[in-house]
Each structure stands twice: as C-alpha cells, then as structure tokens.
Amino acid sequence: MNKVLLSYVGLLCAISGCASSPAVSTHDAVSGSPAVQPAAHEELRNFNIGAGYAPTTLNQFAQQANEQVLFDFNVVQHRQTQAVEGTLKPSEALWRMLNGTGLVADNVNDLTVAVTPTHRSL
C-alpha cells in the first residue's frame, strides 16, 4: 500500500462510521485496557514479527494473519510495535504488537481490522 492510500484510510473509516460502530474491539473503552475479543472463526496462526517500525510490522502482521489491516500512515509512522512470536489467534497477536504503543485495533469485518490511536478526537 502506498502512503496516499493509507492516509485516506482514516477519512474512509470516519465516513463509514468505524470510530462509532459496534465493531468488536481489542480494547475496553471504559478502562482503556486491551480486552481481546477474537472473532469466533479465528484460527491459530504462526507469527514471527520483530519489534519495529509500525507501518512495516503492521504489513507483516497482515501477511502472516491473512487479514487486511487499515491504518493512517501519518498516525503510525512514528510508532514502534512490540515483537510477536508464536502460534496465536490474530487478535491476540495484534493486541501484543500494539500493547503500549498508543494504538488500538477494531474489527471492521471478519477479515479487516482498523488500527487507530487510543485517543481519537472527533
């Protein structure tokens, strides 16, 4: 994906209602702590992603999870994700990657997640 396309993801997400949709979330809005809520169909997958530059590691996650990951390049470009290794459900692997980064993931549909900042202003 190129930077221009990724920059439009935030706009598209806002237009489609991602920020306020009842989508399954990997964080608990009340306490602010992550709460893994995997989709019922999730299968275990092997992950081997080193800690690093968020745009790169999120793309690695997408390939290894066989999911689409939407994110605004301008939001994630200065973030570093955590390393993830082992056989995990994709939601758990993504939660571990994003833990402590100020980013959260929300399911858009069965095979797509949107990564956004923990605190979003409307």
C-alpha positions as CSV (number, residue, x, y, z in Angstrom):
1,M,0.0,0.0,0.0
2,N,1.2,3.5,-0.6
3,K,1.3,6.4,1.8
4,V,-1.5,8.3,0.0
5,L,-3.9,5.3,0.2
6,L,-3.1,4.8,3.8
7,S,-3.7,8.5,4.6
8,Y,-7.2,8.2,3.2
9,V,-8.0,5.2,5.5
10,G,-8.7,7.4,8.4
11,L,-11.1,9.5,6.4
12,L,-12.8,6.5,5.0
13,C,-13.1,5.0,8.4
14,A,-14.7,8.2,9.8
15,I,-17.2,8.3,6.8
16,S,-18.1,4.7,7.2
17,G,-18.6,5.0,11.0
18,C,-15.7,2.8,12.1
19,A,-15.0,5.1,15.1
20,S,-18.5,4.7,16.4
21,S,-19.6,1.4,15.0
22,P,-20.4,-1.6,17.3
23,A,-17.5,-3.5,15.8
24,V,-15.6,-5.9,18.0
25,S,-12.7,-4.1,19.6
26,T,-9.4,-5.2,21.0
27,H,-9.6,-2.5,23.8
28,D,-12.0,-1.8,26.6
29,A,-13.4,1.7,26.2
30,V,-14.3,2.0,29.9
31,S,-11.0,1.1,31.5
32,G,-8.8,1.8,28.5
33,S,-7.1,-1.5,28.8
34,P,-6.9,-4.0,26.0
35,A,-9.6,-6.8,26.1
36,V,-9.0,-9.4,23.4
37,Q,-12.3,-10.4,21.8
38,P,-11.5,-12.7,19.0
39,A,-13.9,-13.4,16.2
40,A,-15.5,-16.9,16.5
41,H,-13.8,-18.1,13.3
42,E,-10.3,-17.1,14.3
43,E,-7.7,-19.9,13.7
44,L,-4.3,-20.1,15.3
45,R,-1.5,-18.8,13.1
46,N,2.3,-18.7,13.4
47,F,3.6,-15.2,13.9
48,N,7.3,-14.2,13.7
49,I,7.3,-10.4,13.8
50,G,10.1,-8.4,15.4
51,A,9.6,-5.2,17.3
52,G,9.9,-2.2,15.0
53,Y,8.6,0.5,12.7
54,A,4.8,0.2,12.9
55,P,4.0,0.6,9.1
56,T,6.3,-2.3,8.3
57,T,5.3,-4.6,11.2
58,L,1.6,-4.0,10.6
59,N,2.1,-5.1,7.0
60,Q,4.0,-8.2,8.2
61,F,1.1,-8.9,10.6
62,A,-1.4,-8.6,7.7
63,Q,0.5,-11.1,5.6
64,Q,1.0,-13.6,8.5
65,A,-2.6,-13.3,9.7
66,N,-4.1,-13.3,6.2
67,E,-6.1,-10.2,7.1
68,Q,-6.3,-6.7,5.8
69,V,-5.0,-4.0,8.2
70,L,-6.1,-0.4,7.6
71,F,-4.2,2.4,9.2
72,D,-3.3,6.0,8.5
73,F,0.4,6.2,7.7
74,N,0.7,9.7,9.3
75,V,-0.7,8.3,12.6
76,V,1.5,5.2,12.9
77,Q,4.7,6.3,11.2
78,H,6.4,7.4,14.4
79,R,5.3,4.4,16.5
80,Q,7.2,1.2,17.3
81,T,5.3,-2.0,17.8
82,Q,6.2,-4.9,20.1
83,A,7.7,-8.2,18.9
84,V,5.3,-11.2,18.5
85,E,6.3,-14.7,18.1
86,G,4.5,-18.0,18.4
87,T,1.2,-19.7,17.5
88,L,-1.6,-17.3,18.4
89,K,-5.0,-16.1,17.2
90,P,-4.6,-13.0,15.1
91,S,-6.5,-10.8,17.6
92,E,-4.1,-11.8,20.4
93,A,-1.0,-11.3,18.2
94,L,-2.2,-7.8,17.2
95,W,-3.0,-6.9,20.8
96,R,0.5,-7.9,21.8
97,M,2.0,-5.9,19.0
98,L,0.1,-2.8,19.9
99,N,0.4,-3.0,23.6
100,G,1.9,0.2,24.9
101,T,2.0,1.9,21.5
102,G,-1.0,4.2,22.0
103,L,-2.7,2.3,19.1
104,V,-5.7,0.0,19.2
105,A,-7.4,-2.2,16.7
106,D,-11.1,-2.5,15.9
107,N,-12.6,-5.2,13.6
108,V,-14.2,-3.7,10.6
109,N,-15.4,-7.1,9.3
110,D,-14.3,-10.7,9.5
111,L,-11.0,-10.2,7.7
112,T,-10.3,-6.5,8.2
113,V,-9.1,-4.5,11.2
114,A,-8.5,-0.8,11.5
115,V,-5.6,0.5,13.6
116,T,-6.2,3.9,15.2
117,P,-4.8,6.0,18.1
118,T,-6.1,5.1,21.5
119,H,-7.5,8.6,22.0
120,R,-9.3,9.9,18.9
121,S,-10.8,13.4,18.7
122,L,-14.0,13.8,16.7
